[in-house]
Amino acid sequence: MAAAHGVGPNLFVQEADWYNEILLGAVVPGDWWRGMPHPMRSWLRNTVGGFLLYFLTGFLWCFVIYYWKRHAYIPKDSIPSIEAMKKQIIVASKAMVVYCALPVVSEHMIESGWTRCYFHVSEVGWPMYFVYLALYLIFVEFGIYWMHRELHDIKPLYKYLHATHHIYNKENTLSPFAGLAFHPIDGVLQAVPHVFALFFVPAHFRTHTALMFLEVIWTSNIHDCIHGKVWPVMGAGYHTIHHTTYRHNYGHYTVWMDWMFGTLREPEDILKKD
């Protein structure tokens, strides 16, 4: 399938190279990386950017909720230990190099013209941009819900992949750093709907790229145990329940899929039983 609306893939390559120049040129010493093949440069950029986002988000949010505003957000006995957070960082860091290969694959498919990705918003217009964005997010929400649910329901997948993440099953073990503490294949599987969506829904390239990296921030947010109570957002209150019951709240951005498929459990339900 050619790139949407006849836009040649070279624009996508140029955009990816621009991202590489901005990030790698600012962070990586020397210019040795410029001699790497294009996919390797993109992988290096994703890895550097992923680590920066992970650590900046994690350390900043931990500082706010565990030290600066600790009495306002989380009871003292629910603050995870430094040792627990170190282990989460180690697991996430080992997996990061694999996670960051997935955006390289999606970029290659986009650059090759295999997807329905488009480059300029003007190609579809702003009204259709928002329609397509909504469809993209619905597709991703549906895909991540079922991928996550099957990682629980299919026992070998849970035992050998997803169980790595579920050792964090109490408020005093969950932290923003747990957000990416997965077996690397598990993390990739749960992000794959972002890539599959490109074959079915016209997607704006920059928006798709931004959403892939915003996953780092989002997963940190839903593992901090602070319930924002913004319906229908799948806040940390819902996701903490998932880590304690294992059978509820599989959704990603919202609670809609859990509501539709009968796996929703409200934080208020826990409070009532307590």
N, C-alpha and C positions, 0 to 999 in steps of 0.2 A: 504494500500500500504506500503510495507516495505521500510526502508531507502535505498537510492540509493546505488547500487552496493554491496549490502549485508553488509554494515557497520552497526554494531549494534548501537542501540540508546544510550548505556552507554557512548560512547565517547562524545555525545552531553551533557549528564548530567554532566560529568566530566568537560567539558568546561564551562558550565554555573556556576558550583560550583567554578571554578577557577576565573571567573569574580566576583563572590560574595566575595571571599576571598580578591581579590585585592582591590575592591572599599570599601566594608563594613568594612574590616579589617583596612583600612587606615582612614576612615572617622567616622565610628560609634563607640562611646566609649563602652568599655566592649565587651564581647563575647556572650551576651544574644541572639543575633540574630541567632547564630549557632544552637540553639535548635528549631528554627522555621521549619515548613515543607518546603520542597524544593521550591514549588511554591511561598510561602510567602517570602522566602529569595530572590527569583528572583524579585518579585514585589518590595520589599524594595530596592534592588539594582537599579532597573529601576527608581524608584522614586527619590532616592538620586542622581543618575547620571543625570536624567532629569532636576532636579532643578539646579544642578551644571552647566550643559551645558547652561541652559536657562539664569541664572543670569550672568555667566561669559561672555557668548556671548553678552547678552544684554547690560550690563554695560560697557564692553570694547568697543563695537561698538558705543554706545551712547557717550562715552567719546571722541572717535576719531572724529565722524562726527558732534557732536553738540558743542564741545568745542575746541579740539586741531586743527581740520581742518575745523571748521565751515564755514569759508569764502570761502573755496575751493569747498565745496560740496553742501550745502543747504542754500538758502536765509534765512535771520533772521526771516522773518514772516512765514516761513514754519516749524520752529522748534516746535515740540509739547510741551505742557506745562508739568511741573512736575506732575500736578494733573492728566492729561490724561494718562501719563505713569504709575502712581500708580494704576489707575483703571484697566489698561491692565494687570498689574502684579497680581492684586487680582483675576481677571477673570481666568487668566492662571494658577495661583496657585491652585485655587479651582478645576480646571479641571485636573491638572497634575496627581492626584492619580488615576483617571479613565483612562487617556491616557496610563499610565504605566502598566495597566492590559493587554493591547493588546499584547505586546511582551511576556508576560507570557503565554498567550494562544498559540501563535505561537511556543514558545519553547516547550510547552507540546506536541503539535502535532508533532513537529520534533523529540523530545525524544521518542515518542511513535511509531515512524516509519510510520506515516500516510502521510508524504509528500515526495517530490522528492529531499529533501535536502541531500547534501553530505558533508563529513567532510574534506577530504584531496583533494587538487587540483590535486594530482597525480592520483586520481580515474578517472578523465576525461581528464587530460592534460591541459597545458596552452592555446593552441589554442581554445579548446572547452570551457574552463573557460570563455574566453572573448566572445565567441559566446553566451553562456548561460547567461552571465551577460547582454549583449545587449538585448537579448530576455526578460529577467527579467525586465529591465528598460523600454522597450517598453510596456510590459504588465502593469507595474505600471503607466506609463504615461497615457496610454489609460484609465485605470480604474479610476485614480484620476480625469482626465478630465471629464468623464461622471458622476462620483459621484458628483463632484463639480457643474457641470452644472445642474444636477437634483435637487440638493439642492437649486438652484435658480428657476428652472422651476416648481417644485411641491410646490405649495403655502404653504401648512401646514408645509412642511419641512423647507421652508425659514422662515416662521413666527415664528415657535417654536424652531428652531435650528440655522440656519445660520445667521439670523438677528442679533444675539448676536455679531457676528464678524463684521458685516457691519455697526455698528454704527461708525466705524473708516473709514470715507469716504472722507477725505481731507488730503493734505500733512501735515497740522499742527495738525492732530490727529493721523496719522500713525507713528509708531516707531518700532524699532526692537522688542520691548516687545509685540507688537500687533500680532506677528507671531504665538503665541500659545493661543491668547485670543479668544477661541471658547467655545461654549456650549460643554461640555465633549463628548456627543454622536456625535456631528458634527465632532469633532476632530478625534474620533475613526473611524467614517465612511470614512473619507478621507484617513485614513492610512490603511484601510482594504485591498486595492489592494496589499499591500506588503505581506499580509498573503495569499490571494487567489493565488498569483503567485507561491507559494511554491508547489501547487498541480499540476501545469501545466508545470513548467520550473525547471529543475535541478538547484538548487541554493547552492552556497557555504555558509556554516553556518556562518562563521565569517563575510563574506561580507554582508550577509543579516542582521546580528546584527548591523554591523557598519552603514548600510544605514538607519536602523530604527532610530538610535540615531542621525545621521547626519540630519534628518528631522528638528531637533531643530535648528540647525545652518542655514539650508536652508530657513526655514520659517522666521527667523530673517532677513536674507539677502534680501528677496523679499519684505519686509515691511519697508525698510529704505529709500525709495523714491530716491535712487541714481541709476541712470541707467548706467549699465556698458557697454552697447552696444557691447556685445559679442554674435553675432548671432550663433546658434539659441536659445541661453539660454533665459529662461523666467526671465529676470532681473526685478528689481524693477520698471523700467519705464513702462513695460508692466503691472505689477501687480497693480501699482498705478492707471492705467486706469481702471482696473477691479473694483477697489474700488470707482471709480467716475461714471462709466457708468452702472455697474452691469450686463452688457450683453456681455462683451468681455473678452478675455484672461483668460479662465478658466484653462489653462494648468498649469503644475507644474514645471518640469525641463526645458522644451523647449516650443517653440511656434508651433511645428509641428502639434499637434492635432487641435489647433485653426485654423491653416492654412488649414488643411484637411477638417474641418467641418464648415468653413465659419464664425468663430467668432473672427478672429484675427483683432486687431486694433493696428497699429504701433504708438509709441510715436510721430513720426514725423508728423502723421496725425493731432494730437492735436495741435502741434506747427503751422502747416500751417493754421489751422482754426483760431488760436489766432492771 
